[in-house]
Amino acid sequence: MTKSDHEGRAPAVANSSLDLIGRTPLVALDRIHRGPGRIFAKMESMQPGGSMKDRAARACIDLARTRGHLAEGQPVVEMTSGNMGAALAVVCNMLGHPFHAYMSVGNSPERAKMMRALGAKVVLVPQVDGKPSMVTGQDIAAAADRARRAAEEMGAYFVDQFANEGVVLAHQLGTGPEIEAQLGMAPDAFVSVVGTGGTFIGVARHLKSVAAETVCVAVEPAGAEVLAGKVVEKPAHQLQGSGYAIRPPLWDDKLADLCLCVTDEEATDFRARLAREESIYAGFTAAANICASVKLLRSGILAEDAVVATVICDTGLKY
Ligand SMILES: Cc1ncc(COP(=O)(O)O)c(C=O)c1O
């Protein structure tokens, strides 16, 4: 190793973990996909909470404080699949808001462990029709109901991520412009799974505003392809954090040019390949994004030299 290996890389000193949110690196996945085209992935897993939800949490809390919906020291409540909870725990901890997370027990225990370590109070809500590691739309509806009632009882600010415009703005003003700046142009396509839709909608909105021809692809679990207009046959799947077989309330039909689906087996395979071939240890939705990007580039819809941008949603350590 030489001195030059490190030159120009050290970021400026951050004032707190809050300043570590956003500005993630973009990595070329040239080993897992050797062409046609290239895949570039935003390393959202490198944020303090370990996922892209750090951006959403920061934006929602900043908006609430600025608009006077959240007072100094007031508690914050949210329903989470774990990543928004870890993200809110990071943000609330730094800003002095007690944080209460309501999570379906079907999500991985590692998420509850992380939230509790960050000072959050975590309530695990029983599943309705899902099973461990497979959380359905009904499961999260049950957790959301509990969270909403708890927020009312304790006079807390309820983030309500599925209806909070902060989850979109975070990516419209952050992730989207970052991808464009890092590539030096808008990519030919953007590929993303959909939970609240914040990541997909925000990035797609920005990229289409600078290059209307950008192909934006929504990724869904096979058998729960609501956005593709199909009948739901398999609501339980491995893509924790996404694919709730609902049209998210913030959804904007104009943005999705195409919907692609990924099976649990494909996501599991790509998760292993990401680790082995790219040394990126990520979760199932990140793997689904890469699998769908490969499918898109192999479909012939795009040019041979197309550039596809996507997201490594979270770290594999949460599973
Ligand atoms: C692991 C993971 N992937 C994907 C998503 C979906 O992101 P969004 O809510 O921005 O659509 C989430 C959301 O919590 C998540 O936790």
Ligand as a Chemical Component Dictionary entry (heavy atoms), coordinates in Angstrom:
data_LIG
# 
_chem_comp.id                   LIG 
_chem_comp.type                 NON-POLYMER 
_chem_comp.pdbx_formal_charge   0 
_chem_comp.three_letter_code    LIG 
# 
loop_
_chem_comp_atom.comp_id 
_chem_comp_atom.atom_id 
_chem_comp_atom.alt_atom_id 
_chem_comp_atom.type_symbol 
_chem_comp_atom.charge 
_chem_comp_atom.model_Cartn_x 
_chem_comp_atom.model_Cartn_y 
_chem_comp_atom.model_Cartn_z 
_chem_comp_atom.pdbx_ordinal 
LIG C1 C1 C 0 -34.343 -3.240 2.829  1  
LIG C2 C2 C 0 -35.298 -2.287 2.173  2  
LIG N1 N1 N 0 -35.379 -2.276 0.846  3  
LIG C3 C3 C 0 -36.253 -1.474 0.212  4  
LIG C4 C4 C 0 -37.093 -0.609 0.895  5  
LIG C5 C5 C 0 -38.060 0.248  0.138  6  
LIG O1 O1 O 0 -37.704 1.602  0.128  7  
LIG P1 P1 P 0 -38.791 2.729  -0.091 8  
LIG O2 O2 O 0 -39.631 2.779  1.156  9  
LIG O3 O3 O 0 -38.016 3.979  -0.298 10 
LIG O4 O4 O 0 -39.625 2.354  -1.265 11 
LIG C6 C6 C 0 -37.019 -0.576 2.287  12 
LIG C7 C7 C 0 -37.895 0.305  3.062  13 
LIG O5 O5 O 0 -37.968 0.275  4.265  14 
LIG C8 C8 C 0 -36.121 -1.435 2.948  15 
LIG O6 O6 O 0 -36.034 -1.471 4.289  16 
# 
loop_
_chem_comp_bond.comp_id 
_chem_comp_bond.atom_id_1 
_chem_comp_bond.atom_id_2 
_chem_comp_bond.value_order 
_chem_comp_bond.pdbx_ordinal 
LIG C1 C2 SING 1  
LIG C2 N1 SING 2  
LIG C2 C8 DOUB 3  
LIG N1 C3 DOUB 4  
LIG C3 C4 SING 5  
LIG C4 C5 SING 6  
LIG C4 C6 DOUB 7  
LIG C5 O1 SING 8  
LIG O1 P1 SING 9  
LIG P1 O2 DOUB 10 
LIG P1 O3 SING 11 
LIG P1 O4 SING 12 
LIG C6 C7 SING 13 
LIG C6 C8 SING 14 
LIG C7 O5 DOUB 15 
LIG C8 O6 SING 16 
# 
